Amino acid sequence: MTTAAPTATAAPTGPRSTTARRLLALGRAEATLLLRNRSALFTALLLPLMLIGGRHGMLKQQADSHPGLDVDSLLITGTIGGILAFVVYYNLTAAYVGRRNELVLKRLRTGEATDVEILAGTAVPSVSLALLMSAVVAAGGVAVLKLGAPVNPLLLAAGVLLSIGTMIALAALSSAFTKTVETAGITTLPVLLVSQFGSGLLIPLETMPDRIADVCRLLPTTPGFQLIRLGWTGSDGSAAATGFGGTWATALPHLVTGAVWLGLALWGAVRYFRWESRR
């Protein structure tokens, strides 16, 4: 008597789930929601650009009392910092709160995506939009204001990445203390004000009294923004501009301070982030 050969089990078909695929899927879904939210789009697209006029006026006033201040480069680097603050930090705080209150985050945790992937996937549209807008502003600065090429592109990239990482972590942390999307404008205000007025975006640190400037250099958002300025112009305002090699010594304190704040913000986000609203 012969025995039937065992039937081969059909291999599963379809694309294999990977981290990249999950991030792309989460980012696509979040982008769809962002495009449907007119107030979020206004904050992301128009508000940072509308602030250019006010920023230029404040910098011109500073230049009147501080001859030699490079208004054009400060305008562009400050606008890039403002874009990162509003588009990434503010928009992402509101997104985390909205998805939490809608129980989207809770449902996502029952799937294959890890916690980090869920948070990162939600951030993909805001980060992508911020990078696109920053690139447009940078290209405009080179074309219209005739700014030179970045002195140290590595430090410029490090400043952007450090700023984005810090903003994402601060957004996750701020969402824990934000009840509704509507109140995100209130809970994010302290960080936004600190980033605009204390981190050199509207008022260059070299125009402040020394003691105040030293304190402002220790703020969470200052290191990344100053690295962007240093990488582009070769100076953060504390000394004369230097070349590629000379910028590293100036960058070291910013890199150390920024890494410490990034670690603290990540710890706070992990410690206090809420995946569902408290009833």
Backbone torsions as a table, in degrees:
resi	resn	phi	psi	omega
1	MET	NA	134.2	-179.7
2	THR	-97.7	147.2	177.0
3	THR	-102.2	141.6	-179.0
4	ALA	-69.6	139.0	178.1
5	ALA	-66.9	142.5	180.0
6	PRO	-62.4	139.4	-179.3
7	THR	-75.5	129.3	179.9
8	ALA	-70.3	135.9	179.0
9	THR	-78.4	129.6	-178.9
10	ALA	-65.9	133.8	178.3
11	ALA	-70.2	142.7	179.4
12	PRO	-62.7	140.4	179.5
13	THR	-104.2	170.3	179.7
14	GLY	99.8	160.4	-178.9
15	PRO	-64.6	141.6	179.9
16	ARG	-76.3	135.2	-179.1
17	SER	-73.8	124.0	177.9
18	THR	-128.7	168.3	178.2
19	THR	-58.4	-43.2	-179.6
20	ALA	-62.2	-42.7	180.0
21	ARG	-65.4	-40.4	-179.6
22	ARG	-67.2	-41.6	177.9
23	LEU	-63.3	-40.6	179.6
24	LEU	-64.5	-41.9	180.0
25	ALA	-65.9	-44.0	178.6
26	LEU	-64.9	-41.9	179.2
27	GLY	-64.4	-38.7	179.1
28	ARG	-65.2	-42.6	178.9
29	ALA	-64.7	-41.4	179.9
30	GLU	-67.9	-36.7	177.9
31	ALA	-63.0	-38.9	177.6
32	THR	-61.2	-42.9	179.0
33	LEU	-67.2	-37.0	179.0
34	LEU	-64.6	-41.7	-179.3
35	LEU	-66.5	-25.4	179.4
36	ARG	-84.2	-13.6	-176.2
37	ASN	-98.2	101.9	-174.3
38	ARG	-66.6	-39.3	-179.9
39	SER	-65.7	-39.1	177.6
40	ALA	-66.2	-39.5	178.1
41	LEU	-65.2	-39.0	178.0
42	PHE	-61.5	-47.0	179.8
43	THR	-61.9	-39.5	-175.8
44	ALA	-75.2	-42.1	-170.9
45	LEU	-95.6	-41.5	-170.4
46	LEU	-99.8	-40.2	-173.8
47	LEU	-59.1	-49.3	179.1
48	PRO	-59.5	-36.4	-179.3
49	LEU	-75.0	-32.1	177.5
50	MET	-67.1	-24.8	-179.3
51	LEU	-77.9	-8.4	-178.0
52	ILE	-60.8	-43.1	-179.8
53	GLY	-61.3	-47.0	178.4
54	GLY	-64.9	-38.0	178.5
55	ARG	-65.3	-40.6	179.5
56	HIS	-64.0	-40.8	179.3
57	GLY	-63.7	-42.6	179.2
58	MET	-65.5	-39.9	179.4
59	LEU	-67.5	-36.8	177.4
60	LYS	-63.7	-39.5	176.5
61	GLN	-62.9	-41.7	177.9
62	GLN	-64.1	-37.9	-178.5
63	ALA	-67.5	-28.1	179.3
64	ASP	-64.0	-35.5	-179.4
65	SER	-98.5	-7.1	178.3
66	HIS	-132.9	82.3	-178.9
67	PRO	-57.3	144.3	179.4
68	GLY	95.0	-6.2	179.0
69	LEU	-69.0	125.9	-177.8
70	ASP	-83.1	92.1	-174.7
71	VAL	-64.5	-41.4	-175.2
72	ASP	-63.8	-48.3	-179.2
73	SER	-67.3	-37.6	177.8
74	LEU	-66.4	-35.0	178.7
75	LEU	-63.8	-44.8	-177.0
76	ILE	-71.6	-48.9	-179.0
77	THR	-66.1	-35.7	177.5
78	GLY	-67.9	-36.6	177.8
79	THR	-66.4	-39.9	177.0
80	ILE	-61.9	-42.4	176.6
81	GLY	-62.8	-39.9	177.7
82	GLY	-64.3	-38.3	177.4
83	ILE	-62.0	-45.4	179.9
84	LEU	-62.4	-37.8	-179.2
85	ALA	-68.6	-48.6	-175.1
86	PHE	-78.0	-46.8	-173.7
87	VAL	-72.7	-42.5	-178.1
88	VAL	-85.8	-58.0	-172.4
89	TYR	-67.9	-56.2	-175.7
90	TYR	-65.4	-52.0	-177.3
91	ASN	-60.7	-39.7	-176.5
92	LEU	-72.2	-35.2	175.0
93	THR	-59.1	-47.9	178.6
94	ALA	-62.6	-37.7	-179.7
95	ALA	-65.8	-44.5	179.2
96	TYR	-61.7	-42.3	180.0
97	VAL	-65.2	-45.4	-179.3
98	GLY	-62.4	-46.3	180.0
99	ARG	-67.5	-32.7	177.4
100	ARG	-67.3	-47.8	-177.8
101	ASN	-68.0	-26.5	176.6
102	GLU	-85.4	2.1	-179.8
103	LEU	65.4	17.8	178.0
104	VAL	-67.2	-43.8	-179.3
105	LEU	-62.5	-40.0	179.7
106	LYS	-62.9	-42.0	179.9
107	ARG	-69.2	-37.3	-180.0
108	LEU	-63.2	-30.5	-178.8
109	ARG	-69.2	-15.9	178.1
110	THR	-84.2	-6.5	-179.5
111	GLY	-96.4	-158.2	-176.4
112	GLU	-79.0	-25.6	-175.1
113	ALA	-65.9	137.9	175.6
114	THR	-79.8	169.7	179.7
115	ASP	-59.9	-43.3	-179.8
116	VAL	-63.0	-40.8	179.3
117	GLU	-64.8	-37.5	179.0
118	ILE	-63.8	-47.2	-179.1
119	LEU	-67.4	-41.8	-179.7
120	ALA	-68.9	-40.2	179.2
121	GLY	-62.9	-38.0	176.7
122	THR	-64.3	-30.3	-177.2
123	ALA	-82.8	-16.1	-173.5
124	VAL	-54.0	-50.0	-178.0
125	PRO	-63.1	-42.9	-179.1
126	SER	-64.2	-43.4	-180.0
127	VAL	-66.1	-44.0	179.8
128	SER	-61.6	-43.6	179.7
129	LEU	-65.1	-41.5	179.2
130	ALA	-62.8	-42.0	179.1
131	LEU	-65.9	-40.1	178.6
132	LEU	-63.9	-46.7	-179.8
133	MET	-64.4	-39.6	178.7
134	SER	-63.6	-40.0	178.5
135	ALA	-64.3	-39.6	178.9
136	VAL	-64.9	-44.0	179.1
137	VAL	-64.1	-42.6	179.2
138	ALA	-62.9	-43.6	178.4
139	ALA	-63.7	-38.9	176.9
140	GLY	-63.7	-38.7	178.2
141	GLY	-63.5	-40.7	179.5
142	VAL	-69.4	-41.2	-175.2
143	ALA	-78.0	-44.6	-173.2
144	VAL	-89.6	-46.6	-176.3
145	LEU	-91.4	-1.9	177.1
146	LYS	60.2	37.9	176.7
147	LEU	-72.6	147.6	178.7
148	GLY	-74.6	171.6	177.1
149	ALA	-68.2	155.2	178.4
150	PRO	-56.4	137.3	179.0
151	VAL	-69.5	-41.5	-179.4
152	ASN	-135.4	89.6	-178.1
153	PRO	-59.5	-28.6	179.6
154	LEU	-65.3	-43.8	178.3
155	LEU	-69.4	-35.5	176.1
156	LEU	-60.6	-46.4	178.0
157	ALA	-65.4	-39.4	178.5
158	ALA	-62.7	-39.4	178.3
159	GLY	-64.9	-41.2	178.5
160	VAL	-65.0	-47.4	-179.0
161	LEU	-64.4	-41.2	178.3
162	LEU	-63.7	-42.4	179.2
163	SER	-64.0	-43.7	-179.5
164	ILE	-64.2	-46.1	179.5
165	GLY	-60.6	-42.6	179.6
166	THR	-66.3	-41.0	-179.8
167	MET	-64.9	-40.5	178.5
168	ILE	-63.9	-45.3	180.0
169	ALA	-64.5	-41.8	178.5
170	LEU	-66.6	-34.8	177.1
171	ALA	-64.2	-44.5	177.9
172	ALA	-62.4	-40.2	179.0
173	LEU	-68.3	-44.0	-179.0
174	SER	-64.8	-32.5	-179.1
175	SER	-63.2	-26.5	179.8
176	ALA	-66.8	-24.1	-178.0
177	PHE	-108.6	15.3	-179.2
178	THR	-117.0	118.9	-176.0
179	LYS	-76.8	-44.3	-176.0
180	THR	-132.9	165.0	177.7
181	VAL	-61.2	-36.3	-178.3
182	GLU	-63.7	-33.7	-178.5
183	THR	-85.5	-0.6	178.1
184	ALA	-63.0	-30.2	177.5
185	GLY	-64.7	-23.9	179.3
186	ILE	-87.6	-47.3	-175.5
187	THR	-70.1	-25.2	179.0
188	THR	-88.2	-9.3	-174.6
189	LEU	-60.0	-43.3	-179.9
190	PRO	-57.6	-46.6	-179.4
191	VAL	-66.0	-40.3	179.8
192	LEU	-64.0	-42.3	178.9
193	LEU	-66.2	-42.5	178.8
194	VAL	-62.1	-43.2	-178.0
195	SER	-66.9	-35.3	-177.1
196	GLN	-79.7	-44.7	-173.1
197	PHE	-98.9	-21.4	-175.4
198	GLY	-109.1	-8.8	-176.0
199	SER	-111.6	17.6	173.0
200	GLY	87.8	8.2	-177.7
201	LEU	-79.6	-41.5	179.1
202	LEU	-103.0	-35.5	179.9
203	ILE	-122.8	107.1	-179.6
204	PRO	-56.2	141.3	-175.6
205	LEU	-62.7	-30.9	-178.0
206	GLU	-71.3	-13.0	177.4
207	THR	-91.4	-6.3	179.4
208	MET	-88.1	158.2	170.2
209	PRO	-56.7	148.5	-172.0
210	ASP	-55.8	-44.9	-176.8
211	ARG	-65.7	-40.8	178.5
212	ILE	-66.7	-41.3	179.1
213	ALA	-62.2	-40.0	179.2
214	ASP	-62.6	-38.8	177.5
215	VAL	-67.5	-42.4	-178.6
216	CYS	-64.7	-30.3	178.1
217	ARG	-67.2	-16.4	-179.3
218	LEU	-96.3	1.6	179.5
219	LEU	-72.1	154.4	-174.5
220	PRO	-58.9	-36.9	-174.7
221	THR	-91.1	-10.1	-175.3
222	THR	-66.7	-47.2	-174.4
223	PRO	-55.4	-47.6	-178.8
224	GLY	-62.4	-44.1	-179.4
225	PHE	-65.2	-39.5	179.7
226	GLN	-69.5	-32.2	175.8
227	LEU	-66.6	-36.5	176.3
228	ILE	-61.7	-46.6	179.2
229	ARG	-64.6	-44.4	-179.1
230	LEU	-64.1	-43.1	-179.1
231	GLY	-65.0	-31.1	-178.5
232	TRP	-84.6	-48.8	-170.8
233	THR	-98.6	-15.9	-177.4
234	GLY	88.4	3.9	179.5
235	SER	-151.9	147.1	173.4
236	ASP	-103.3	11.7	179.7
237	GLY	94.0	-13.7	-179.1
238	SER	-83.4	-15.6	179.9
239	ALA	-155.2	172.6	179.6
240	ALA	-65.3	153.6	-179.8
241	ALA	-64.3	142.4	178.7
242	THR	-126.6	179.9	178.6
243	GLY	-87.3	-167.2	-176.2
244	PHE	-55.2	-49.0	-176.7
245	GLY	-66.9	-39.3	-176.0
246	GLY	-72.0	-19.4	-177.8
247	THR	-72.6	-21.4	-175.6
248	TRP	-67.5	-40.2	179.3
249	ALA	-63.9	-41.0	177.9
250	THR	-67.3	-32.3	-175.8
251	ALA	-76.1	-23.8	-172.7
252	LEU	-55.2	-49.5	178.0
253	PRO	-59.7	-37.8	179.1
254	HIS	-66.4	-40.5	179.4
255	LEU	-63.8	-42.8	-179.7
256	VAL	-67.1	-49.4	179.9
257	THR	-61.3	-42.5	179.7
258	GLY	-64.2	-39.4	179.3
259	ALA	-65.9	-38.5	178.7
260	VAL	-64.4	-47.1	-179.6
261	TRP	-66.0	-37.1	177.7
262	LEU	-62.8	-43.0	177.4
263	GLY	-62.2	-42.8	179.2
264	LEU	-66.0	-40.7	179.3
265	ALA	-65.3	-40.3	177.5
266	LEU	-64.4	-41.8	177.6
267	TRP	-61.1	-45.4	179.3
268	GLY	-62.9	-39.1	179.1
269	ALA	-64.6	-44.1	178.9
270	VAL	-65.6	-39.1	-175.5
271	ARG	-72.3	-38.7	-169.3
272	TYR	-113.4	-11.2	-176.8
273	PHE	-60.6	137.2	-179.9
274	ARG	-112.6	133.8	-177.0
275	TRP	-92.0	-13.5	175.6
276	GLU	-147.6	151.7	-178.1
277	SER	-72.2	148.9	178.6
278	ARG	-84.4	124.8	-177.9
279	ARG	-89.5	NA	NA
